[in-house]
């Protein structure tokens, strides 16, 4: 066995040992029913009836759709109106994302959801500029890319302090997570995505969304790299427009993503301006 292979085997064994101590909640019943309904080509009336069976999900869905992050110009007052206006695919994306709320008792979930929703909204805008990138997949990546943080916040003591320290020190988040906890939110999130039967493409994006080497080692297919690039760009624009402490790690990603997507600095400046205008409305 080569040194590289031995190191890979040791890393895999360590991942499995640490992950054995993480509790992965089963796929929520409503998400399972919703996925089955889509497979059976349920119509708008059937989807509306299904969602209405879960009062908390219905309320969260309407709250999200009417939030500033979602950016609709009119107020949506009923599930039927929401499903009719947005369509089953868009509603499916939101139901899948909001399923995270079912497993979270953490007080910071609203902040997590607001950021994820904003990133998803920006990805939906960015993919309009490119051919061949699925808008639905991009939004789902935006909503779920940090889902591992929801689990780790609940199950690891001091995890929120880890995120704060990584940000304040300008360190790689996943490197800091692995140093202090022996695992990271990208790996945990990918396991959760797989357990909940999300598309394999989404799982791959979640797993590698902090892996800058992915753009250089040709280990991932083009459609995954395209989604990764759009996701990184969306996160960059979300942080920039919110004036948050910005991680140098993301700045490095943006350069790689611009090169991969063939975006110039002028293109990026134009995207920043357009996204800022969207967020202000």
Secondary structure as UniProt FT lines:
FT   HELIX           3..19
FT   TURN            20..21
FT   HELIX           29..39
FT   TURN            40..41
FT   HELIX           44..52
FT   HELIX           55..65
FT   TURN            68..70
FT   HELIX           79..86
FT   HELIX           88..103
FT   TURN            107..108
FT   HELIX           109..126
FT   HELIX           127..129
FT   HELIX           135..144
FT   TURN            145..146
FT   HELIX           147..155
FT   TURN            157..158
FT   HELIX           159..169
FT   HELIX           173..181
FT   HELIX           185..195
FT   TURN            196..197
FT   HELIX           200..208
FT   TURN            209..210
FT   HELIX           212..215
FT   HELIX           222..242
FT   HELIX           248..261
FT   HELIX           265..280
//
